[in-house]
Amino acid sequence: MPRILPAQPGMSLADVDTPALILDLDAFENNLQKLRESIAGRKIMLRPHAKSHKCPQIALRQIALGAVGVCCQKVSEAEAMVEGGVPDVLIANEVVGKTKLRRLAALATQAKITVCADDAGNVKDIDAAAREFGVVIDVLVEVNVGANRCGVDPGEPALKIAQAIAACKNLRYAGLQAYQGGAQHLRKVEERRAAIDAAIGSVEKTLALIEKAGLPRGKVTGAGTGTYLFEATSQVYDELQVGSYIFMDADYAKNDWTESGIPRFEHSLFVWTTVMSRTRPDIALVDAGLKASSIDSGMPRVADFPQAEFQKASDEHGVIKMNGSHGFALGDKIRLIPGHCDPTVNLYDHYVCVRSGKVEALWPIAARGAVW
Protein backbone atom coordinates (compact mmCIF):
# COMPACT_ATOMS: atom_id res chain seq x y z
CA MET A 1 0.00 0.00 0.00
CA PRO A 2 1.57 3.33 -1.04
CA ARG A 3 2.13 5.83 1.77
CA ILE A 4 0.12 9.04 1.66
CA LEU A 5 2.30 12.10 2.24
CA PRO A 6 1.27 14.21 5.23
CA ALA A 7 1.36 17.46 3.26
CA GLN A 8 2.38 19.11 -0.01
CA PRO A 9 4.55 22.19 -0.58
CA GLY A 10 2.43 25.31 -0.86
CA MET A 11 -0.30 23.95 1.40
CA SER A 12 -1.48 26.03 4.33
CA LEU A 13 -0.44 24.68 7.73
CA ALA A 14 -4.12 24.71 8.69
CA ASP A 15 -4.75 22.10 5.98
CA VAL A 16 -2.02 19.69 7.09
CA ASP A 17 -3.62 16.55 8.49
CA THR A 18 -2.72 15.27 11.94
CA PRO A 19 -0.77 14.01 13.72
CA ALA A 20 2.19 15.44 11.80
CA LEU A 21 5.72 16.45 12.72
CA ILE A 22 6.16 20.15 12.01
CA LEU A 23 9.50 21.93 11.65
CA ASP A 24 9.34 25.72 11.94
CA LEU A 25 12.08 26.68 9.49
CA ASP A 26 12.64 30.20 10.83
CA ALA A 27 13.22 28.93 14.37
CA PHE A 28 15.32 26.00 13.11
CA GLU A 29 17.57 28.28 11.03
CA ASN A 30 17.89 30.73 13.93
CA ASN A 31 19.09 27.87 16.15
CA LEU A 32 21.72 26.87 13.59
CA GLN A 33 23.01 30.44 13.50
CA LYS A 34 22.92 30.89 17.30
CA LEU A 35 25.15 27.87 17.84
CA ARG A 36 27.53 28.98 15.12
CA GLU A 37 27.81 32.46 16.62
CA SER A 38 28.28 31.11 20.15
CA ILE A 39 31.47 29.24 19.19
CA ALA A 40 32.80 31.74 16.64
CA GLY A 41 36.49 32.45 17.12
CA ARG A 42 37.11 29.38 19.25
CA LYS A 43 39.44 26.54 18.22
CA ILE A 44 36.68 23.96 18.32
CA MET A 45 35.02 21.82 15.67
CA LEU A 46 31.33 21.05 15.41
CA ARG A 47 30.08 17.51 14.78
CA PRO A 48 26.32 17.56 15.43
CA HIS A 49 24.56 14.38 16.50
CA ALA A 50 22.28 13.02 13.79
CA LYS A 51 20.43 10.74 16.20
CA SER A 52 18.35 13.81 17.03
CA HIS A 53 17.14 14.46 13.49
CA LYS A 54 17.92 11.31 11.44
CA CYS A 55 17.75 13.43 8.29
CA PRO A 56 20.53 13.98 5.70
CA GLN A 57 18.94 17.28 4.58
CA ILE A 58 19.48 18.65 8.08
CA ALA A 59 22.98 17.17 8.33
CA LEU A 60 24.03 18.82 5.07
CA ARG A 61 22.74 22.17 6.28
CA GLN A 62 24.82 21.80 9.44
CA ILE A 63 27.90 20.93 7.37
CA ALA A 64 27.27 23.94 5.10
CA LEU A 65 27.55 26.11 8.23
CA GLY A 66 30.92 24.65 9.19
CA ALA A 67 30.34 21.26 10.81
CA VAL A 68 33.08 18.73 10.00
CA GLY A 69 30.57 15.88 9.78
CA VAL A 70 27.97 14.26 12.01
CA CYS A 71 27.67 11.67 14.76
CA CYS A 72 25.39 8.66 14.69
CA GLN A 73 24.60 5.97 17.24
CA LYS A 74 24.06 2.99 14.95
CA VAL A 75 25.57 1.65 11.73
CA SER A 76 22.17 1.90 10.04
CA GLU A 77 21.97 5.61 10.90
CA ALA A 78 25.44 6.10 9.45
CA GLU A 79 24.40 4.26 6.28
CA ALA A 80 21.44 6.61 5.85
CA MET A 81 23.68 9.65 6.31
CA VAL A 82 26.32 8.45 3.83
CA GLU A 83 23.65 7.53 1.29
CA GLY A 84 22.28 11.06 1.73
CA GLY A 85 25.64 12.64 0.87
CA VAL A 86 27.31 13.09 4.28
CA PRO A 87 31.07 12.45 3.79
CA ASP A 88 32.29 12.09 7.40
CA VAL A 89 30.47 10.14 10.13
CA LEU A 90 31.47 9.23 13.68
CA ILE A 91 29.52 6.34 15.17
CA ALA A 92 29.74 7.59 18.75
CA ASN A 93 29.03 4.14 20.11
CA GLU A 94 30.39 0.61 20.24
CA VAL A 95 29.67 -1.67 17.29
CA VAL A 96 29.69 -5.37 18.19
CA GLY A 97 29.03 -8.47 16.10
CA LYS A 98 30.34 -9.74 12.77
CA THR A 99 27.38 -8.61 10.67
CA LYS A 100 27.45 -5.04 11.96
CA LEU A 101 31.24 -4.82 11.71
CA ARG A 102 31.24 -5.97 8.08
CA ARG A 103 28.66 -3.26 7.30
CA LEU A 104 30.80 -0.75 9.17
CA ALA A 105 33.87 -1.67 7.13
CA ALA A 106 31.91 -1.63 3.87
CA LEU A 107 30.69 1.87 4.71
CA ALA A 108 34.32 2.95 5.22
CA THR A 109 34.92 2.29 1.51
CA GLN A 110 32.42 5.09 0.75
CA ALA A 111 33.06 7.75 3.41
CA LYS A 112 35.30 8.64 6.35
CA ILE A 113 34.04 6.48 9.22
CA THR A 114 35.13 6.59 12.85
CA VAL A 115 33.90 4.29 15.61
CA CYS A 116 34.31 3.94 19.39
CA ALA A 117 35.64 1.01 21.40
CA ASP A 118 35.94 0.14 25.08
CA ASP A 119 37.08 -3.49 24.81
CA ALA A 120 40.31 -4.99 23.44
CA GLY A 121 38.49 -7.99 21.95
CA ASN A 122 36.14 -5.69 20.07
CA VAL A 123 39.17 -3.78 18.77
CA LYS A 124 40.52 -7.00 17.22
CA ASP A 125 37.13 -7.68 15.62
CA ILE A 126 36.99 -4.18 14.09
CA ASP A 127 40.50 -4.69 12.73
CA ALA A 128 39.52 -8.03 11.16
CA ALA A 129 36.53 -6.46 9.39
CA ALA A 130 38.64 -3.52 8.20
CA ARG A 131 41.28 -5.91 6.87
CA GLU A 132 38.62 -7.91 4.98
CA PHE A 133 37.45 -4.76 3.17
CA GLY A 134 40.91 -3.26 2.70
CA VAL A 135 40.22 -0.10 4.68
CA VAL A 136 41.76 1.72 7.63
CA ILE A 137 39.22 2.78 10.25
CA ASP A 138 39.73 5.50 12.86
CA VAL A 139 38.87 4.29 16.37
CA LEU A 140 38.30 6.38 19.50
CA VAL A 141 38.62 5.02 23.02
CA GLU A 142 35.34 5.67 24.79
CA VAL A 143 36.09 6.86 28.32
CA ASN A 144 33.48 6.81 31.08
CA VAL A 145 33.56 10.42 32.28
CA GLY A 146 30.54 10.16 34.55
CA ALA A 147 27.57 9.00 32.47
CA ASN A 148 28.19 5.40 33.63
CA ARG A 149 26.97 3.92 30.39
CA CYS A 150 29.51 2.66 27.86
CA GLY A 151 33.16 3.51 28.25
CA VAL A 152 36.27 2.20 29.96
CA ASP A 153 37.55 3.87 33.13
CA PRO A 154 39.88 6.87 32.69
CA GLY A 155 43.62 6.46 33.05
CA GLU A 156 45.36 3.09 32.66
CA PRO A 157 42.28 1.16 31.42
CA ALA A 158 41.80 3.71 28.63
CA LEU A 159 45.52 3.64 27.78
CA LYS A 160 45.40 -0.15 27.32
CA ILE A 161 42.57 0.15 24.78
CA ALA A 162 44.45 2.93 22.97
CA GLN A 163 47.53 0.70 22.75
CA ALA A 164 45.43 -2.19 21.46
CA ILE A 165 44.07 0.06 18.69
CA ALA A 166 47.54 1.38 17.80
CA ALA A 167 48.84 -2.19 17.46
CA CYS A 168 46.33 -3.03 14.69
CA LYS A 169 47.42 -2.62 11.07
CA ASN A 170 43.99 -1.62 9.76
CA LEU A 171 43.02 0.72 12.60
CA ARG A 172 44.20 4.19 13.49
CA TYR A 173 44.10 5.40 17.08
CA ALA A 174 42.17 8.68 16.77
CA GLY A 175 41.65 9.93 20.34
CA LEU A 176 38.97 9.87 23.02
CA GLN A 177 35.19 9.80 23.05
CA ALA A 178 34.30 11.62 26.30
CA TYR A 179 30.58 12.41 26.41
CA GLN A 180 29.02 13.23 29.78
CA GLY A 181 25.39 12.49 28.90
CA GLY A 182 24.30 12.54 32.53
CA ALA A 183 25.14 16.25 32.76
CA GLN A 184 22.92 17.46 29.95
CA HIS A 185 19.65 17.72 31.87
CA LEU A 186 20.93 18.69 35.29
CA ARG A 187 18.73 21.73 35.84
CA LYS A 188 21.14 24.10 37.57
CA VAL A 189 24.01 25.67 35.66
CA GLU A 190 26.47 25.06 38.50
CA GLU A 191 25.55 21.35 38.59
CA ARG A 192 26.18 20.97 34.88
CA ARG A 193 29.43 22.92 35.09
CA ALA A 194 30.69 20.78 38.00
CA ALA A 195 29.90 17.56 36.11
CA ILE A 196 31.83 18.76 33.06
CA ASP A 197 34.75 19.95 35.20
CA ALA A 198 34.98 16.41 36.59
CA ALA A 199 34.83 14.97 33.06
CA ILE A 200 37.61 17.31 31.94
CA GLY A 201 39.76 16.11 34.84
CA SER A 202 39.27 12.49 33.77
CA VAL A 203 40.19 13.35 30.19
CA GLU A 204 43.33 15.25 31.22
CA LYS A 205 44.47 12.33 33.38
CA THR A 206 43.99 9.95 30.46
CA LEU A 207 45.70 12.20 27.91
CA ALA A 208 48.75 12.54 30.14
CA LEU A 209 49.20 8.76 30.26
CA ILE A 210 48.59 8.35 26.53
CA GLU A 211 51.16 10.98 25.61
CA LYS A 212 53.67 9.57 28.13
CA ALA A 213 53.26 6.18 26.44
CA GLY A 214 54.30 7.76 23.12
CA LEU A 215 50.93 7.67 21.42
CA PRO A 216 49.56 10.71 19.59
CA ARG A 217 47.12 12.83 21.56
CA GLY A 218 44.39 12.45 18.97
CA LYS A 219 41.19 14.43 19.40
CA VAL A 220 38.76 14.65 22.30
CA THR A 221 35.13 14.64 21.25
CA GLY A 222 31.93 14.90 23.25
CA ALA A 223 29.58 17.56 24.71
CA GLY A 224 25.86 18.11 24.30
CA THR A 225 23.28 20.88 24.07
CA GLY A 226 23.16 21.40 27.84
CA THR A 227 26.90 21.90 28.37
CA TYR A 228 28.72 22.42 25.08
CA LEU A 229 30.15 25.85 25.89
CA PHE A 230 31.85 24.42 28.99
CA GLU A 231 33.65 21.84 26.82
CA ALA A 232 34.32 24.44 24.12
CA THR A 233 36.20 26.71 26.55
CA SER A 234 38.06 23.88 28.31
CA GLN A 235 41.14 23.86 26.02
CA VAL A 236 40.78 20.06 26.20
CA TYR A 237 37.87 19.22 23.89
CA ASP A 238 38.34 19.47 20.15
CA GLU A 239 34.87 18.54 18.89
CA LEU A 240 31.27 19.21 20.02
CA GLN A 241 28.53 16.62 19.54
CA VAL A 242 25.49 18.83 20.14
CA GLY A 243 22.20 17.46 18.82
CA SER A 244 18.95 18.74 20.34
CA TYR A 245 19.84 22.45 19.96
CA ILE A 246 18.19 22.50 16.54
CA PHE A 247 14.79 21.52 18.02
CA MET A 248 14.89 22.46 21.75
CA ASP A 249 12.40 20.03 23.26
CA ALA A 250 10.32 20.59 26.40
CA ASP A 251 12.75 18.74 28.67
CA TYR A 252 15.77 20.84 27.66
CA ALA A 253 13.65 23.96 28.14
CA LYS A 254 13.40 23.10 31.85
CA ASN A 255 17.15 23.69 32.28
CA ASP A 256 18.33 26.96 33.77
CA TRP A 257 20.47 28.74 31.16
CA THR A 258 21.19 31.93 33.15
CA GLU A 259 24.90 32.84 33.21
CA SER A 260 25.83 29.66 31.33
CA GLY A 261 26.81 31.57 28.20
CA ILE A 262 24.76 29.07 26.22
CA PRO A 263 22.08 30.81 24.15
CA ARG A 264 18.43 30.06 24.72
CA PHE A 265 17.51 28.13 21.60
CA GLU A 266 13.99 28.33 20.18
CA HIS A 267 11.40 25.59 19.98
CA SER A 268 11.30 24.59 16.31
CA LEU A 269 9.85 21.05 16.42
CA PHE A 270 6.15 20.48 17.05
CA VAL A 271 3.60 17.72 16.89
CA TRP A 272 0.57 19.07 15.01
CA THR A 273 -2.61 17.62 16.48
CA THR A 274 -6.40 17.97 16.22
CA VAL A 275 -9.00 18.32 18.97
CA MET A 276 -11.12 15.19 18.43
CA SER A 277 -13.44 15.14 21.43
CA ARG A 278 -14.91 17.79 23.78
CA THR A 279 -17.40 15.96 25.96
CA ARG A 280 -16.18 17.45 29.27
CA PRO A 281 -16.06 21.19 30.05
CA ASP A 282 -12.35 21.59 30.87
CA ILE A 283 -10.89 18.63 28.95
CA ALA A 284 -9.92 18.39 25.29
CA LEU A 285 -8.95 15.09 23.66
CA VAL A 286 -6.45 15.30 20.81
CA ASP A 287 -5.37 12.70 18.25
CA ALA A 288 -1.70 12.67 19.33
CA GLY A 289 -0.93 10.02 21.94
CA LEU A 290 1.93 7.64 22.61
CA LYS A 291 2.33 6.84 18.91
CA ALA A 292 2.77 10.53 18.06
CA SER A 293 5.02 11.89 20.83
CA SER A 294 7.49 10.22 23.17
CA ILE A 295 6.79 10.77 26.87
CA ASP A 296 9.96 9.19 28.33
CA SER A 297 11.12 12.67 29.44
CA GLY A 298 7.67 13.89 30.41
CA MET A 299 4.50 14.94 28.66
CA PRO A 300 4.58 17.36 25.73
CA ARG A 301 3.76 21.00 26.36
CA VAL A 302 0.89 22.80 24.68
CA ALA A 303 2.79 25.41 22.68
CA ASP A 304 0.44 28.37 22.35
CA PHE A 305 -1.68 27.99 25.48
CA PRO A 306 0.52 28.33 28.58
CA GLN A 307 -2.32 27.57 31.00
CA ALA A 308 -3.26 24.29 29.28
CA GLU A 309 -1.68 21.06 30.52
CA PHE A 310 -1.16 17.86 28.56
CA GLN A 311 -2.02 15.43 31.35
CA LYS A 312 -1.73 11.93 29.94
CA ALA A 313 -1.47 9.88 26.77
CA SER A 314 -2.76 6.55 25.56
CA ASP A 315 -1.98 4.91 22.22
CA GLU A 316 -3.98 7.30 20.03
CA HIS A 317 -5.26 9.96 22.43
CA GLY A 318 -3.85 12.86 24.40
CA VAL A 319 -5.74 14.41 27.31
CA ILE A 320 -5.39 18.18 27.72
CA LYS A 321 -6.72 19.99 30.77
CA MET A 322 -7.59 23.45 29.51
CA ASN A 323 -7.39 25.32 32.83
CA GLY A 324 -9.53 28.13 31.45
CA SER A 325 -7.76 28.39 28.08
CA HIS A 326 -9.87 29.09 25.02
CA GLY A 327 -9.48 27.83 21.45
CA PHE A 328 -10.08 24.10 21.88
CA ALA A 329 -13.19 23.66 19.78
CA LEU A 330 -13.80 20.34 18.05
CA GLY A 331 -11.55 20.22 14.97
CA ASP A 332 -9.14 22.91 16.15
CA LYS A 333 -5.47 22.16 15.44
CA ILE A 334 -2.78 22.94 18.00
CA ARG A 335 1.00 22.57 18.39
CA LEU A 336 2.61 20.36 21.00
CA ILE A 337 6.26 20.69 22.05
CA PRO A 338 7.63 17.13 22.45
CA GLY A 339 9.11 16.21 25.81
CA HIS A 340 12.03 14.43 24.10
CA CYS A 341 12.79 15.23 20.48
CA ASP A 342 14.93 12.20 19.51
CA PRO A 343 12.42 9.36 20.02
CA THR A 344 9.56 11.58 18.83
CA VAL A 345 11.32 12.12 15.49
CA ASN A 346 11.70 8.35 15.16
CA LEU A 347 7.89 8.03 15.03
CA TYR A 348 7.55 9.92 11.72
CA ASP A 349 8.51 9.48 8.06
CA HIS A 350 8.79 13.18 7.20
CA TYR A 351 9.29 16.64 8.59
CA VAL A 352 6.62 19.02 7.35
CA CYS A 353 8.76 22.14 6.98
CA VAL A 354 6.75 25.30 7.50
CA ARG A 355 7.48 29.00 7.09
CA SER A 356 4.97 31.79 7.72
CA GLY A 357 2.05 29.37 7.91
CA LYS A 358 2.82 27.62 4.61
CA VAL A 359 4.41 24.27 3.88
CA GLU A 360 7.75 24.92 2.19
CA ALA A 361 9.10 21.37 1.91
CA LEU A 362 8.90 17.80 3.13
CA TRP A 363 12.19 16.31 4.36
CA PRO A 364 12.31 12.51 4.68
CA ILE A 365 13.46 11.14 8.03
CA ALA A 366 15.71 8.70 6.22
CA ALA A 367 17.08 6.99 9.34
CA ARG A 368 13.70 6.45 10.97
CA GLY A 369 13.75 3.02 12.63
CA ALA A 370 17.51 2.71 12.05
CA VAL A 371 18.24 1.06 15.38
CA TRP A 372 20.49 -1.85 14.31
Residue pairs with C-beta under 8 A, 6 or more apart in sequence:
3 349
5 350
5 362
6 16
6 17
6 20
6 21
6 349
6 350
6 352
6 362
7 15
7 16
7 17
7 20
7 352
7 359
7 362
8 359
8 362
9 359
9 360
9 361
9 362
10 358
10 359
11 358
11 359
12 357
12 358
12 359
13 22
13 272
13 354
13 357
13 358
13 359
14 333
14 357
16 22
16 272
16 333
16 352
16 359
18 272
18 273
18 274
18 287
18 288
18 333
19 271
19 272
19 273
19 287
19 288
19 292
19 293
20 271
20 272
20 348
20 352
21 269
21 270
21 271
21 272
21 344
21 345
21 347
21 348
21 350
21 351
21 352
21 365
22 269
22 270
22 271
22 272
22 335
22 351
22 352
22 354
23 268
23 269
23 270
23 351
23 352
23 353
23 354
23 363
24 266
24 267
24 268
24 269
24 270
24 354
24 355
25 268
25 353
25 354
25 355
25 360
26 355
26 356
27 266
27 267
27 268
28 246
28 247
28 268
28 269
30 266
30 268
31 245
31 246
31 247
31 248
31 265
31 266
31 268
32 61
32 62
32 65
32 246
33 65
34 245
34 263
34 265
35 46
35 242
35 245
35 263
35 265
36 46
36 65
36 66
37 263
38 229
38 261
38 262
38 263
39 46
39 228
39 229
39 232
39 240
42 232
42 233
44 232
44 237
44 238
44 239
44 240
45 67
45 68
45 238
45 239
45 240
46 62
46 66
46 67
46 68
46 239
46 240
46 242
47 67
47 68
47 69
47 70
47 71
47 90
47 221
47 239
47 240
47 241
48 59
48 62
48 67
48 70
48 71
48 241
48 242
48 243
48 246
49 70
49 71
49 72
49 73
49 92
49 224
49 241
49 242
49 243
50 58
50 59
50 70
50 71
50 72
50 77
50 81
50 86
50 89
50 243
50 367
51 71
51 72
51 73
51 77
51 243
51 342
52 243
52 244
52 246
52 247
52 341
52 342
52 345
53 59
53 243
53 246
53 247
53 345
53 365
54 77
54 80
54 345
54 346
54 365
54 366
54 367
54 368
54 370
55 84
55 351
55 363
55 364
55 365
55 366
55 367
56 80
56 81
56 83
56 84
56 85
56 86
56 366
57 84
57 363
57 364
58 246
58 363
59 67
59 70
59 81
59 84
59 86
60 84
60 85
60 86
62 70
62 246
63 69
63 70
63 86
68 88
68 239
69 86
69 87
69 88
69 89
69 90
69 112
70 81
70 86
70 88
70 89
70 90
71 89
71 90
71 91
71 92
71 241
71 243
72 78
72 81
72 89
72 90
72 91
72 92
72 93
72 367
73 91
73 92
73 93
74 91
74 93
74 370
74 371
74 372
75 91
75 95
75 100
75 103
75 104
75 107
75 372
76 367
76 370
76 371
76 372
77 91
77 367
77 370
78 89
78 91
78 104
78 107
78 113
79 103
79 107
79 370
80 366
80 367
80 370
81 89
81 366
81 367
82 89
82 107
82 110
82 111
83 366
84 366
86 111
87 111
87 112
88 111
88 112
89 107
89 111
89 112
89 113
89 114
90 113
90 114
90 115
90 140
90 221
91 104
91 113
91 114
91 115
91 116
92 116
92 177
92 179
92 221
92 241
93 115
93 116
93 150
94 115
94 116
94 117
94 118
94 119
94 122
94 142
94 150
95 101
95 104
95 115
95 122
95 126
96 122
96 125
98 125
98 129
100 372
101 125
101 126
101 128
101 129
102 129
102 132
102 133
104 113
104 115
104 126
104 129
104 137
105 129
105 130
105 132
105 133
105 135
105 137
106 133
107 113
108 130
108 133
108 135
108 136
108 137
109 133
109 134
109 135
112 138
113 137
113 138
114 137
114 138
114 139
114 140
114 174
115 126
115 137
115 138
115 139
115 140
116 139
116 140
116 141
116 142
116 150
116 177
117 123
117 126
117 139
117 140
117 141
117 142
117 161
117 165
118 141
118 142
118 144
118 150
118 151
118 152
118 161
119 152
119 161
120 160
120 161
120 164
123 139
123 161
123 164
123 165
123 168
123 171
124 164
124 168
126 137
126 139
126 168
126 171
127 168
127 169
127 170
127 171
130 136
130 137
130 168
130 170
130 171
131 169
131 170
135 170
136 170
136 171
136 172
137 170
137 171
137 172
138 171
138 172
138 174
139 165
139 171
139 172
139 173
139 174
140 174
140 175
140 176
140 177
140 218
140 219
140 221
141 152
141 158
141 161
141 162
141 165
141 173
141 175
141 176
141 177
141 206
142 150
142 151
142 152
142 176
142 177
142 178
143 151
143 152
143 153
143 154
143 158
143 176
143 177
143 178
143 202
143 203
143 206
144 150
144 151
144 152
144 153
144 154
144 202
145 151
145 154
145 178
145 179
145 180
145 198
145 199
145 202
145 203
145 222
146 180
146 182
146 183
146 195
146 198
146 199
146 202
147 179
147 180
147 181
147 182
147 183
148 182
149 181
151 177
152 158
152 161
154 202
154 203
154 205
154 206
155 202
155 205
155 206
155 209
156 209
158 176
158 206
158 209
158 210
159 206
159 209
159 210
159 213
162 173
162 210
162 213
162 215
163 213
163 215
165 171
165 172
165 173
166 173
166 215
173 215
173 216
173 218
174 218
174 219
175 217
175 218
175 219
175 220
175 221
175 238
176 203
176 206
176 207
176 218
176 219
176 220
176 221
177 221
177 222
178 199
178 202
178 203
178 220
178 221
178 222
178 237
179 221
179 222
179 223
179 224
179 241
180 195
180 196
180 199
180 222
180 224
180 227
181 224
182 195
183 191
183 192
183 195
183 196
183 199
183 224
183 226
183 227
184 192
184 224
184 225
184 226
184 227
184 252
185 226
185 251
185 252
185 254
185 255
185 297
186 192
186 195
186 226
186 255
187 254
187 255
187 256
188 256
189 256
189 257
189 258
189 259
189 260
192 226
192 227
192 230
192 255
192 260
193 227
193 230
193 260
195 227
196 227
196 230
196 231
196 234
197 230
199 222
200 231
200 234
200 236
200 237
203 220
203 236
203 237
204 236
207 217
207 220
207 236
210 217
210 218
211 217
219 238
219 239
220 236
220 237
220 238
220 239
221 237
221 238
221 239
221 240
221 241
222 231
222 237
222 239
222 240
222 241
223 230
223 231
223 232
223 237
223 239
223 240
223 241
223 242
224 241
224 242
224 243
224 244
225 242
225 243
225 244
225 245
225 248
225 252
225 262
225 265
226 252
226 255
226 262
227 262
228 240
228 242
228 245
228 262
229 260
229 261
229 262
231 237
231 240
232 240
243 342
244 252
244 341
244 342
245 265
246 265
246 268
247 267
247 268
247 269
247 338
247 341
248 265
248 266
248 267
248 268
248 269
248 341
249 267
249 269
249 297
249 337
249 338
249 339
249 340
249 341
249 344
250 297
250 298
250 299
250 300
250 301
250 337
250 338
250 339
251 297
251 298
251 339
251 340
252 265
253 267
253 301
253 337
257 263
257 264
267 303
267 337
269 337
269 338
269 341
269 344
269 345
270 303
270 335
270 336
270 337
270 338
271 288
271 292
271 293
271 300
271 335
271 336
271 338
271 344
272 333
272 334
272 335
272 336
272 352
273 286
273 287
273 288
273 292
273 318
273 333
273 334
273 335
273 336
274 286
274 287
274 331
274 332
274 333
275 284
275 285
275 286
275 328
275 329
275 330
275 331
275 332
275 333
275 334
276 285
276 286
276 287
276 317
276 330
277 284
277 285
277 330
278 284
278 285
278 328
278 329
278 330
282 321
282 322
282 323
282 324
283 319
283 320
283 321
283 322
284 308
284 319
284 320
284 322
284 328
285 317
285 318
285 319
285 320
286 317
286 318
286 320
286 334
286 336
287 316
287 317
287 318
288 300
288 313
288 318
288 336
289 313
289 314
289 315
289 316
289 317
289 318
290 313
290 314
290 315
291 315
291 316
291 347
292 318
292 344
292 347
293 300
293 313
293 318
293 336
293 338
293 339
293 344
293 347
294 338
294 339
294 340
294 342
294 343
294 344
294 347
295 313
295 339
295 340
296 339
296 340
296 343
297 339
297 340
298 339
298 340
299 309
299 310
299 311
299 312
299 313
299 339
300 310
300 318
300 336
300 337
300 338
300 339
301 310
301 336
301 337
301 339
302 308
302 309
302 310
302 320
302 325
302 334
302 335
302 336
302 337
303 334
303 335
303 336
303 337
304 327
304 334
304 335
305 322
305 325
305 327
305 328
305 334
307 322
307 323
307 324
307 325
308 320
308 321
308 322
308 323
308 325
308 328
309 320
309 321
309 323
310 318
310 319
310 320
310 336
311 319
311 320
311 321
312 318
312 319
313 319
318 336
320 328
322 328
327 334
328 334
338 344
345 365
345 368
346 365
346 368
346 369
347 368
348 365
348 368
349 364
349 365
349 368
350 362
350 363
350 364
350 365
351 362
351 363
351 365
352 359
352 362
353 359
353 360
353 361
353 362
353 363
354 360
